[in-house]
């Protein structure tokens, strides 16, 4: 089942200053090194682009499509495909364990189909993007822009796979079972939030994505392997729109003797 996606992805040290001890014991004490702030999480975040308008959004989406084939995405697809294959033997019986006759459980799962629906996800992404643009907050509009692009990449990946596999849903409603679009779209959003905000602030988003994915089993709309691979597809989409920011090509005009030229640079 993963074959289609796999085809898509293929200086010198400063001299030490001598201390004049005022008190001998104080001079002999080792000086405590000032702790440098941890830059790992900051370096991981995608850099905020100079422009976050509609044209930048569309151009970014164009680049995203070309960046889908990558080694990282191939590994995620192989991992997701392996987990889905491992879950496949449990597909027929797993949903029965999640379905409940208790009203409370059914009420808890009831909103999940809306949280993971594409129109609702796009509305939330548009709201984030619009807020950043209206109040001149580039980081917020950049987050909204990446969320919108992640939704688009998710649809670009999910729909062809659904048509290619043509798997019947467990409730027999149609042949759009593999992979789960709800799982894909929510995990795509959670991945974008994790890349922008870090694991701690994105933990709730991953919990919501897991809640939405499990609701598809409770509602008997997908098999276990559907939601497992859907989560992998969403992760691919989220990472695709946030990973290539440090290594892109830019073209700028440059003055040269006797006229003008075009400078092509690779930005890391």
C-alpha positions in Angstrom: 0.0 0.0 0.0 2.9 2.3 0.5 4.3 1.8 -3.1 2.6 4.9 -4.5 4.0 7.2 -1.8 7.4 5.7 -2.1 7.4 6.6 -5.8 6.5 10.2 -4.9 9.3 10.5 -2.3 12.4 8.7 -3.6 40.2 31.1 16.8 42.9 31.4 19.2 42.1 31.2 22.9 42.2 34.6 24.7 45.1 34.9 27.2 44.1 34.2 30.8 44.1 37.3 33.0 46.0 36.7 36.2 43.8 37.1 39.3 45.1 39.0 42.3 43.8 37.1 45.3 42.2 39.2 48.0 41.3 36.2 50.0 43.3 33.0 49.3 40.4 30.6 49.5 38.3 32.7 47.2 41.0 32.9 44.6 41.5 29.2 44.6 37.9 28.4 44.1 37.1 27.4 40.5 35.2 30.0 38.6 31.8 28.8 37.5 31.3 29.0 33.8 28.3 31.0 32.6 25.8 28.7 31.0 25.1 29.4 27.4 21.5 29.3 26.4 20.4 26.2 24.6 20.2 27.1 20.9 19.1 23.7 19.7 15.4 24.4 19.7 15.9 27.8 18.2 18.0 26.5 15.4 15.4 23.8 14.6 12.6 26.3 14.1 12.1 27.4 10.4 13.3 30.9 9.9 10.7 33.6 9.4 10.6 34.7 5.8 10.8 38.4 4.9 7.4 38.2 3.2 4.3 36.2 4.3 1.7 37.5 1.8 -0.4 35.5 -0.6 2.2 35.4 -3.3 4.8 34.1 -0.8 2.3 31.5 0.4 1.7 30.2 -3.2 5.4 30.3 -4.1 6.2 28.4 -0.9 3.6 25.8 -1.8 5.2 25.4 -5.2 8.6 24.8 -3.5 7.0 22.4 -1.1 5.8 20.1 -3.9 9.4 19.9 -5.2 10.7 19.1 -1.7 8.4 16.1 -1.1 11.0 13.7 -2.5 13.6 13.6 0.3 15.5 11.0 2.3 13.8 12.0 5.5 10.3 11.6 4.0 11.3 8.3 2.5 12.3 7.0 6.0 9.0 8.3 7.5 7.1 6.6 4.7 8.9 3.3 5.2 8.4 3.5 9.0 4.7 4.3 8.6 4.3 1.6 6.0 6.0 -0.9 8.2 3.8 0.0 11.2 0.7 -0.1 9.1 1.7 -3.5 7.7 2.2 -4.7 11.3 -1.2 -3.4 12.3 -3.0 -4.9 9.3 -3.7 -8.3 11.0 -5.6 -6.6 13.7 -7.7 -4.4 11.4 -10.9 -6.6 11.5 -11.1 -6.9 15.3 -9.5 -3.7 16.7 -12.5 -1.4 16.1 -14.8 -3.6 18.0 -12.8 -3.0 21.2 -13.1 0.8 20.8 -16.8 0.9 20.1 -18.8 1.6 23.2 -22.4 1.4 24.3 -21.7 4.0 27.0 -23.2 7.4 26.2 -20.3 9.3 27.9 -17.6 7.6 25.7 -19.7 8.3 22.5 -20.2 11.9 23.6 -16.4 12.3 24.1 -15.6 11.1 20.6 -18.5 13.0 18.9 -16.6 16.3 18.3 -13.5 14.5 16.9 -14.8 14.2 13.3 -15.1 18.0 13.2 -11.6 18.7 14.7 -10.1 16.5 12.0 -12.2 17.7 9.1 -10.4 19.6 6.4 -12.7 22.7 6.3 -12.3 23.2 10.1 -8.5 22.7 9.9 -8.3 25.2 7.0 -10.4 27.7 8.9 -8.1 27.5 12.0 -5.0 27.9 9.7 -6.6 30.9 7.9 -7.5 32.5 11.2 -3.9 32.2 12.4 -2.6 33.5 9.1 -5.0 36.4 9.1 -4.3 37.4 12.7 -0.6 37.6 12.0 -1.1 39.7 8.8 -3.7 42.1 10.4 -1.6 42.7 13.6 1.7 42.7 11.8 3.2 39.7 13.6 5.3 37.9 11.0 6.0 34.8 13.2 2.2 34.2 13.6 1.5 34.8 9.9 4.4 32.5 9.0 2.9 29.8 11.3 -0.5 30.2 9.6 1.1 30.1 6.2 2.9 26.8 7.0 -0.3 25.3 8.4 -2.2 26.2 5.2 0.6 24.7 3.1 0.7 21.6 5.2 -3.1 21.1 4.6 -2.5 21.4 0.9 0.4 19.0 0.8 -1.6 16.5 2.9 -4.4 16.5 0.3 -2.0 16.2 -2.5 -0.5 13.1 -0.9 -3.7 11.5 0.6 -6.2 11.7 -2.3 -4.0 9.8 -4.9 -3.3 7.1 -2.4 -7.0 6.7 -1.6 -7.8 6.4 -5.3 -4.9 4.0 -5.9 -5.7 1.6 -3.0 -9.5 1.9 -3.3 -10.0 0.2 0.1 -13.5 -0.3 1.4 -14.2 1.4 4.7 -15.1 -0.8 7.6 -18.7 0.6 7.6 -19.0 -0.1 3.9 -19.8 3.5 3.0 -17.2 4.0 0.2 -13.8 3.0 -1.0 -11.9 5.9 0.6 -10.5 4.1 3.7 -6.7 4.1 3.2 -5.1 6.2 4.5 -7.1 8.2 7.0 -7.4 11.9 5.9 -8.5 13.0 9.4 -5.4 11.4 10.9 -3.2 12.9 8.2 -4.5 16.5 8.4 -4.3 16.6 12.2 -0.8 15.1 12.4 0.3 17.5 9.7 -0.9 20.5 11.8 0.7 19.0 15.0 4.0 18.6 13.2 4.0 22.2 12.0 3.3 23.4 15.5 6.1 21.2 16.9 8.6 22.6 14.3 7.6 26.2 15.1 7.0 26.1 18.9 8.9 23.0 20.1 7.7 19.7 21.6 6.4 21.0 24.9 4.0 23.6 23.3 3.0 21.1 20.6 2.2 18.2 23.0 -1.5 19.2 23.2 -1.7 19.2 19.4 -0.3 15.7 19.2 -2.8 14.6 21.9 -5.6 16.1 19.8 -4.3 14.4 16.7 -4.2 11.0 18.5 -7.7 11.6 19.8 -9.0 12.3 16.3 -7.2 9.3 14.9 -8.7 7.0 17.5 -12.1 8.4 17.0 -12.0 7.2 13.4 -11.7 3.6 14.8 -14.4 4.2 17.3 -16.7 5.5 14.6 -15.8 2.5 12.4 -14.8 4.8 9.6 -11.2 3.5 9.3 -9.1 0.5 10.1 -6.1 0.7 12.5 -3.6 0.5 9.6 -5.4 3.4 7.9 -4.9 5.8 10.8 -1.3 4.6 11.4 -0.2 5.4 7.8 -2.4 8.6 7.8 -0.3 9.8 10.7 2.9 9.1 8.8 1.6 11.0 5.7 0.6 14.0 7.9 4.1 14.0 9.5 5.7 14.0 6.0 3.5 17.0 5.0 4.3 18.9 8.1 8.0 18.4 7.9 8.1 19.2 4.1 6.7 22.7 4.6 9.0 23.5 7.5 12.4 21.8 6.7 13.7 23.4 3.5 13.8 27.0 4.9 17.5 27.0 5.6 18.5 25.7 2.1 16.8 27.5 -0.7 17.8 29.3 -3.9 17.3 33.0 -4.2 17.7 35.4 -7.2 18.5 39.1 -6.7 19.5 41.9 -9.0 23.1 43.0 -8.7 24.8 46.1 -10.1 27.9 45.3 -12.2 30.3 47.6 -14.1 28.5 48.8 -17.2 25.1 47.5 -16.3 23.2 45.1 -14.1 23.2 41.3 -13.6 21.4 38.6 -11.7 22.9 37.0 -8.6 21.9 33.4 -7.8 22.6 32.4 -4.3 22.1 29.2 -2.2 20.9 30.3 1.2 21.4 27.9 4.1 
